[in-house]
């Protein structure tokens, strides 16, 4: 009877420890997709580095093209309607 109680206590303690580790990993750890995305980005940059320095927000022509594609050419004109 004592060995059975000891085995049940050991199984319960192990299960509680496993559940606690999983909860801590879910609350404070990263998900697998984030780790895979970061690893893929590092691998791409290591094997195929960018040819020029990338600086976001400096290409005004690209911004104008995106504005025209989203709003159309009529939104780019500043015309007032004549009454």
SETI-394649 format. One line per 8 residues: number of its first residue (from 1); for each residue x, y, z of N, C-alpha, C, CB. Coordinates in nm, 4 decimals, padded with zeros to 6 digits. Glycine has a CB too. Example, Ala and Ser with C-alpha at 12.3 -4.5 7.8 and 13.67 -1.06 7.14 Angstrom:
REM SETI-394649
1> 01.3190,-00.5690,00.7800,01.2300,-00.4500,00.7800,01.3200,-00.3300,00.7800,01.1308,-00.4473,00.9046  01.2850,-00.2250,00.7080,01.3670,-00.1060,00.7140,01.2900,00.0030,00.7870,01.4084,-00.0598,00.5725
END
This chain:
REM SETI-394649
1> 00.0816,-00.1182,00.0000,00.0000,00.0000,00.0000,00.0866,00.1254,00.0000,-00.0932,-00.0006,00.1193  00.1976,00.1243,00.0678,00.2850,00.2401,00.0754,00.3518,00.2662,-00.0590,00.3905,00.2203,00.1842  00.3911,00.1602,-00.1280,00.4546,00.1779,-00.2587,00.3567,00.2361,-00.3605,00.5097,00.0443,-00.3095  00.2313,00.1970,-00.3528,00.1298,00.2490,-00.4432,00.1042,00.3975,-00.4174,00.0000,00.1694,-00.4283  00.0997,00.4376,-00.2930,00.0805,00.5788,-00.2587,00.2012,00.6608,-00.3014,00.0558,00.5953,-00.1077  00.3202,00.6065,-00.2832,00.4424,00.6761,-00.3242,00.4472,00.6924,-00.4763,00.5670,00.5996,-00.2750  00.4056,00.5905,-00.5501,00.4028,00.5983,-00.6968,00.3010,00.7016,-00.7439,00.3701,00.4607,-00.7576  00.1844,00.7047,-00.6785,00.0830,00.8032,-00.7157,00.1312,00.9448,-00.6855,-00.0488,00.7753,-00.6418
9> 00.1992,00.9637,-00.5738,00.2546,01.0946,-00.5397,00.3615,01.1368,-00.6404,00.3134,01.0923,-00.3980  00.4453,01.0443,-00.6809,00.5502,01.0740,-00.7781,00.4906,01.1099,-00.9140,00.6452,00.9548,-00.7921  00.3890,01.0374,-00.9574,00.3235,01.0664,-01.0848,00.2529,01.2022,-01.0791,00.2227,00.9550,-01.1204  00.1858,01.2293,-00.9693,00.1174,01.3577,-00.9544,00.2149,01.4744,-00.9518,00.0342,01.3581,-00.8278  00.3256,01.4604,-00.8826,00.4269,01.5660,-00.8766,00.4888,01.5896,-01.0140,00.5363,01.5299,-00.7748  00.5168,01.4829,-01.0858,00.5735,01.4954,-01.2200,00.4745,01.5639,-01.3145,00.6124,01.3569,-01.2751  00.3492,01.5249,-01.3072,00.2467,01.5874,-01.3918,00.2282,01.7342,-01.3600,00.1145,01.5156,-01.3761  00.2273,01.7692,-01.2314,00.2128,01.9096,-01.1923,00.3330,01.9917,-01.2377,00.1954,01.9214,-01.0401
17> 00.4512,01.9351,-01.2279,00.5715,02.0052,-01.2747,00.5695,02.0266,-01.4249,00.6964,01.9275,-01.2360  00.5258,01.9252,-01.4982,00.5161,01.9376,-01.6440,00.4146,02.0448,-01.6826,00.4771,01.8027,-01.7073  00.2990,02.0451,-01.6176,00.1969,02.1457,-01.6478,00.2455,02.2861,-01.6144,00.0683,02.1157,-01.5711  00.3163,02.3001,-01.5033,00.3697,02.4318,-01.4662,00.4714,02.4805,-01.5699,00.4353,02.4260,-01.3262  00.5555,02.3923,-01.6183,00.6540,02.4308,-01.7205,00.5855,02.4716,-01.8501,00.7519,02.3155,-01.7472  00.4806,02.4008,-01.8884,00.4084,02.4356,-02.0116,00.3386,02.5702,-01.9995,00.3060,02.3274,-02.0457  00.2797,02.5981,-01.8827,00.2124,02.7267,-01.8618,00.3135,02.8401,-01.8663,00.1367,02.7278,-01.7272  00.4280,02.8233,-01.8031,00.5317,02.9266,-01.8052,00.5821,02.9471,-01.9474,00.6487,02.8888,-01.7115
25> 00.5998,02.8411,-02.0231,00.6457,02.8534,-02.1611,00.5426,02.9243,-02.2477,00.6767,02.7159,-02.2191  00.4144,02.8983,-02.2239,00.3102,02.9642,-02.3018,00.2983,03.1122,-02.2676,00.1770,02.8954,-02.2793  00.3156,03.1459,-02.1414,00.2992,03.2847,-02.0996,00.4200,03.3715,-02.1334,00.2732,03.2905,-01.9515  00.5396,03.3185,-02.1183,00.6589,03.4009,-02.1315,00.7469,03.3648,-02.2500,00.7388,03.3916,-02.0075  00.7204,03.2566,-02.3178,00.8038,03.2142,-02.4285,00.7481,03.2594,-02.5622,00.8193,03.0648,-02.4273  00.8277,03.2417,-02.6649,00.7841,03.2725,-02.8010,00.7178,03.1495,-02.8605,00.9035,03.3192,-02.8893  00.6331,03.1722,-02.9577,00.5740,03.0580,-03.0252,00.6709,03.0058,-03.1311,00.4382,03.0959,-03.0888  00.6464,02.8869,-03.1779,00.7368,02.8214,-03.2723,00.7435,02.8962,-03.4036,00.6932,02.6783,-03.2968
33> 00.6331,02.9564,-03.4470,00.6313,03.0275,-03.5739,00.7263,03.1471,-03.5711,00.4892,03.0735,-03.6068  00.7317,03.2193,-03.4597,00.8204,03.3346,-03.4484,00.9653,03.2903,-03.4574,00.7957,03.4098,-03.3169  00.9999,03.1831,-03.3882,01.1378,03.1330,-03.3946,01.1724,03.0894,-03.5358,01.1578,03.0160,-03.2970  01.0801,03.0215,-03.6045,01.1061,02.9764,-03.7411,01.1208,03.0944,-03.8360,00.9939,02.8844,-03.7891  01.0377,03.1982,-03.8188,01.0471,03.3156,-03.9055,01.1799,03.3876,-03.8863,00.9311,03.4115,-03.8783  01.2236,03.4015,-03.7625,01.3522,03.4674,-03.7373,01.4675,03.3866,-03.7935,01.3726,03.4894,-03.5878  01.4623,03.2550,-03.7790,01.5685,03.1700,-03.8326,01.5708,03.1770,-03.9847,01.5499,03.0245,-03.7863  01.4553,03.1795,-04.0481,01.4503,03.1896,-04.1942,01.5028,03.3241,-04.2408,01.3073,03.1687,-04.2449
41> 01.4707,03.4323,-04.1699,01.5204,03.5642,-04.2085,01.6717,03.5719,-04.1942,01.4540,03.6732,-04.1240  01.7262,03.5147,-04.0870,01.8721,03.5141,-04.0716,01.9382,03.4325,-04.1817,01.9116,03.4583,-03.9343  01.8781,03.3188,-04.2181,01.9344,03.2336,-04.3223,01.9312,03.3046,-04.4578,01.8576,03.1003,-04.3299  01.8223,03.3750,-04.4877,01.8121,03.4471,-04.6149,01.9155,03.5583,-04.6207,01.6703,03.5049,-04.6341  01.9301,03.6344,-04.5131,02.0269,03.7438,-04.5132,02.1702,03.6929,-04.5166,02.0066,03.8318,-04.3913  02.1946,03.5755,-04.4598,02.3298,03.5210,-04.4606,02.3697,03.4754,-04.6015,02.3405,03.4039,-04.3616  02.2768,03.4147,-04.6741,02.3088,03.3615,-04.8065,02.2824,03.4610,-04.9193,02.2296,03.2360,-04.8311  02.1943,03.5575,-04.8985,02.1584,03.6522,-05.0031,02.1436,03.7917,-04.9412,02.0269,03.6086,-05.0749
49> 02.2571,03.8572,-04.9104,02.2467,03.9887,-04.8457,02.1900,04.0927,-04.9428,02.3849,04.0343,-04.7937  02.1272,04.1989,-04.8908,02.0742,04.3024,-04.9792,02.1874,04.3737,-05.0527,01.9906,04.4037,-04.8994  02.1609,04.4141,-05.1760,02.2651,04.4758,-05.2577,02.2897,04.6211,-05.2201,02.2284,04.4668,-05.4038  02.1930,04.6847,-05.1593,02.2099,04.8239,-05.1187,02.1548,04.8408,-04.9775,02.1388,04.9207,-05.2182  02.1957,04.9483,-04.9131,02.1451,04.9749,-04.7800,01.9964,05.0052,-04.7870,02.2214,05.0910,-04.7147  01.9209,04.9378,-04.7061,01.7775,04.9573,-04.7041,01.7432,05.0607,-04.5977,01.7037,04.8241,-04.6779  01.6810,05.1693,-04.6389,01.6364,05.2715,-04.5447,01.4875,05.2930,-04.5678,01.7171,05.4057,-04.5618  01.4037,05.2574,-04.4733,01.2604,05.2696,-04.4944,01.2156,05.4145,-04.4993,01.1857,05.1967,-04.3858
57> 01.1210,05.4416,-04.5898,01.0601,05.5734,-04.5962,01.1365,05.6771,-04.6741,01.0401,05.6227,-04.4622  01.2321,05.6373,-04.7585,01.3091,05.7372,-04.8324,01.2716,05.7427,-04.9799,01.4566,05.7086,-04.8189  01.1960,05.6477,-05.0302,01.1622,05.6447,-05.1715,01.0253,05.7108,-05.1918,01.1623,05.4985,-05.2254  01.0261,05.8379,-05.2317,00.9015,05.9120,-05.2474,00.8228,05.8682,-05.3708,00.9305,06.0603,-05.2554  00.8923,05.8235,-05.4746,00.8221,05.7755,-05.5940,00.7418,05.6490,-05.5634,00.9222,05.7483,-05.7076  00.7982,05.5609,-05.4833,00.7267,05.4395,-05.4453,00.6045,05.4741,-05.3615,00.8191,05.3441,-05.3681  00.6173,05.5727,-05.2744,00.5036,05.6160,-05.1937,00.3936,05.6748,-05.2815,00.5482,05.7187,-05.0891  00.4309,05.7535,-05.3811,00.3324,05.8100,-05.4728,00.2649,05.6998,-05.5547,00.3988,05.9125,-05.5660
65> 00.3413,05.6016,-05.5997,00.2828,05.4895,-05.6731,00.1822,05.4125,-05.5875,00.3929,05.3952,-05.7216  00.2156,05.3913,-05.4606,00.1235,05.3211,-05.3722,-00.0026,05.4042,-05.3491,00.1916,05.2889,-05.2385  00.0125,05.5353,-05.3355,-00.1031,05.6226,-05.3162,-00.1934,05.6203,-05.4393,-00.0576,05.7665,-05.2862  -00.1332,05.6258,-05.5574,-00.2113,05.6215,-05.6802,-00.2802,05.4860,-05.6983,-00.1220,05.6513,-05.8001  -00.2123,05.3793,-05.6609,-00.2723,05.2465,-05.6760,-00.3904,05.2283,-05.5803,-00.1667,05.1371,-05.6514  -00.3821,05.2873,-05.4632,-00.4888,05.2684,-05.3649,-00.6060,05.3627,-05.3900,-00.4348,05.2894,-05.2239  -00.5779,05.4907,-05.4163,-00.6839,05.5897,-05.4278,-00.7242,05.6211,-05.5721,-00.6412,05.7154,-05.3602  -00.6400,05.5904,-05.6672,-00.6694,05.6218,-05.8064,-00.6145,05.7579,-05.8438,-00.8192,05.6170,-05.8319
73> -00.6092,05.7862,-05.9730,-00.5478,05.9126,-06.0171,-00.6308,06.0358,-05.9832,-00.5246,05.9086,-06.1657  -00.7597,06.0214,-05.9591,-00.8403,06.1403,-05.9296,-00.8105,06.1956,-05.7908,-00.9889,06.1076,-05.9413  -00.7643,06.1128,-05.6991,-00.7338,06.1602,-05.5645,-00.6038,06.2389,-05.5609,-00.7261,06.0432,-05.4682  -00.5195,06.2208,-05.6614,-00.3916,06.2904,-05.6619,-00.4062,06.4345,-05.7110,-00.2914,06.2153,-05.7489  -00.5113,06.4623,-05.7847,-00.5324,06.5981,-05.8349,-00.6007,06.6836,-05.7305,-00.6151,06.5961,-05.9635  -00.5542,06.8044,-05.7158,-00.6144,06.8974,-05.6186,-00.6974,06.9979,-05.6968,-00.5044,06.9702,-05.5307  -00.8141,06.9582,-05.7353,-00.9010,07.0481,-05.8093,-01.0209,07.0862,-05.7244,-00.9463,06.9838,-05.9406  -01.0616,07.2068,-05.7389,-01.1845,07.2511,-05.6721,-01.2943,07.2582,-05.7753,-01.1655,07.3892,-05.6016
81> -01.4096,07.2208,-05.7341,-01.5220,07.2233,-05.8277,-01.5756,07.3667,-05.8406,-01.6349,07.1263,-05.7808  -01.6079,07.4018,-05.9640,-01.6629,07.5349,-05.9898,-01.8130,07.5304,-05.9699,-01.6278,07.5839,-06.1331  -01.8693,07.6244,-05.8918,-02.0154,07.6217,-05.8712,-02.0920,07.6724,-05.9908,-02.0527,07.7038,-05.7505
END
